[in-house]
Amino acid sequence: MKQPRIVLVNTSHPGNIGAAARAMKNMGLEQLCLVSPQQYPSAEATARASGADDLLAAASCHQTLDEAIVDATLVIGASARCRTLPLPMLDPRDCAELTMAQADRGRVAILFGRERTGLTNEELDRCHYLVQIPSNPDYPSLNLAAAVQVIAYELRVAAGTAGPAPEAQRDYAGAGQLEQFYAHLEQTLIELEFLDPENPRQLMRRLRRLFGRARPDQNEINILRGILTAAGKAAR
């Protein structure tokens, strides 16, 4: 069974990295991905891992989020805050069931942001869904490792149940291909004078939400890129 990757973005405290690795190993998860951690490697991370230091040794490290999720076809961001432009919302159980239903689970990424501020709007623009852990509304912020533990537990439960039937195999476009498409789309809209680069408002973010819900596959992205190329030629 291919596993989802757990992606920790710009973690400030190395102990949280180790504790997250321990939570993952408790639940049988192995793919840990670190994006620009502020202190790593660290003896404190190893100590807090409490025997899960093999996950730390095998963890992949990246300078940017785009590098970490370039081949991901389903990206889910964990956040306690509601956003101005809403994403489709999941609770942890729905998140786990959706992940386990994917034909290729190895290309699912679940993102956890900074301890103080979480994921930025730009990082959430890379996500198809948002997962929120139900908590006390007067004190909704969970410790990073505790949030990873909740999601990891639900993933283990979902993996051990029949759940929904796996969806038909689709060759979804990866995050890297989608970023290329969004850059092409933005440039074409500027050439068509539909998008004013001096006053873009939130057009591209809304379009990201639209295509994020659709989750186009490889063939659909090629069709869309072809349309954009033809439109750009016509505009010129």
N, C-alpha and C positions, 0 to 999 in steps of 0.2 A: 504494500500500500504506500503510495507516495504521500508525503506529508505536507501540510502547509508550512510556510516559513513564518517565523515570528520576527518582526522587524522592529528594533528599538532605535528611535531617532534622537540623536543628539543628547543622549543620557548624560546627566551631570554627575551623578553619584555612582562610582564603580561598584559599590555594594549592591545597588539595585540590579546591575547586570548579572552579578553572581546569583542573587536571589531569584531572578527571573529564570536563569538557567536551571536552578534547582527545581523550580515550579514546573518547568517544561519536562525535565527528566522524570519527575514524579508521575507525570501523566503520559509518558512514552513519546514525547515530541523531541525531535533532534535538530531541526533546522533553525538555528539562531543566526540572525543577520543584524549587524551593528552599523549604523550610519553616523559617522562623525562623532563618536563618543568623546566626551571631554577629558576623561582619564581612563585610558585603556591601552595596553594590558595593566593589570593592577593586582597586587597581592590581596587587597581587600575583596576584590571580585572573586578571586580563587577561594578565599576563606569562606565567603558567604555562599558560594556554590555548594559547599558541603558534600563533596563527592561527585558533583556534576561538572568537574573541571574538564572532562573530556568534551563536553559541549562547548565550553569556552575555547578550548584549543582548536576545535573544528569550525568555530563561528567565522563567517565571512565578514569583512570590514570594508566599508565603502565611504568615499568622500561625500557623495550626494545620494539622495533618495532615488533619483532617476536611475542611477547605476544599480541600486539594490533591487529594483523592481522591473528592470528593462524587459524581462521575458514573462512577467506575471500577466495572466489573463483575467484574474479577479483580484481586486485590491479592496480591502475593508479597513477602514480607519476607526480606531477606538477613541471616543471623546465623550466627556461629561457635559459639554456645552452644546447648546443648540446654535445653529449658524444662520446668518442672514439668508443665504441661498441654501435651502434644505436639501439634504441627500436622503435617499430612501433609507429608512431606519430599521435596524434589527435589534432584538435583544440577544443575549449571549446564546441562548438555545437555538434561535433561528439562524444565527451566524454559524454555529457549528453544523447544523443540518444542511445549510446551503453549501458550506465548505465540503462536507462529506459527499454531497450529491454531485460534485464536479467530476467530470470524467478524468481530468488530470489534476489531482490535488497538489502535485508538486509545483504548480504554477499559481497557487493561491498565496497571497501575502496579506498578513494581518499586522497593521501598523500601530505602534504605541509611541506617543510623543514625549515631550520633555516633562519632567516632574512638575515644574511650576506652571507651564503655559500650554502643555499639550502640543497638538499638531497645529501648524499654521493653516490659514485658508488656502495658501498655494499648495501645501502638501495634501490637504483634503481634496483639492481639485484633481488629484491623481486617483482618487478613490471612486469605486462604484457604489459602495454602501458605507453607512456609518453604524457602528455598534455601540450601544450604551448599556452599561451595567446598572440595573435598578438599585437605587441607594437612597439614603435619607436626603430629601431635597434641601435641608438646611446645612448638610455637610456631604456633598456628593463626590468629592475628590478622593479617589482611592490611591493608595501607594502603588507605584508602578508594578512591583512584583506581585502584589495582591491582585491587580487587574489581570496580569498575565495568568495567574493561577486560576481565576474564575473562567477565563476563556479556554484555557488548556483543559480544565475539568470537563467543560461542556463538549469540547472536541472529543475527549476520550469516551464520554457517554454516547455521543452520536456515532462514533466509530463502532461501538459495541451493540448497536441496535440496527434493525432493518432499515428504518427511516424511509425517506422517499427514494424511489427508483432513480439510479444515476441518469442524468440527462444524456440525450444522444450526443455522440462525439461531434464536437464542433472545433474547428481550428481557430480559436479566438485570436484576435490581434493582441500582441503583447503591449505593455505600457510604453516601450520605446517606440514602437510603430505608431501608437496613438499620439505620442508627442510630436512625431514627424507630421502626422496628419493635421494636428491642431496648428502647427506652424504654417503648413501649406494652406489650410483653411483661412487663417488670419491674413496671410499675404494676399490671397485671392480676393477676400472681402474688401481689403484696402484698394486693390486694383479696380474692383467694381464700384468703388466709392460708396459701398454700403457701410463700411466701418471707418470712422474717423479716428486715426491713430492719436490725434491730439485730444480727443474726447471719447474714449472707447466705452465709457460707462461700465457695465458688467456683461456686455454682449458675449465675449469669449467664455466667461465663466458659466453663463447660462447654456451656451452651446456645449461646453464640456459636460454639464449635467445631463443634457439631452442625449449625447452619444454615450455617456457613461451608463445611462439606463438601458440603452439599446445593446451595448456590448457587441459591436460588430466583429465579424470573423475576418479572416485574411482576405477572402474573396470580396467581401463587402467593402473593406478598406480600399482594395485595389480599384473597385468601381468608383468609390467616392473620390479617390485621388485622380482618376481619369476624368471625372466630371470637372473637378477643380482645374485641371490642366487645360481642358477645352474652354472652360469659362475664362481663364486667364488669357488664353490666346485671343479669344473673341474681344476681351476688354482692351487688349493692346492693339 
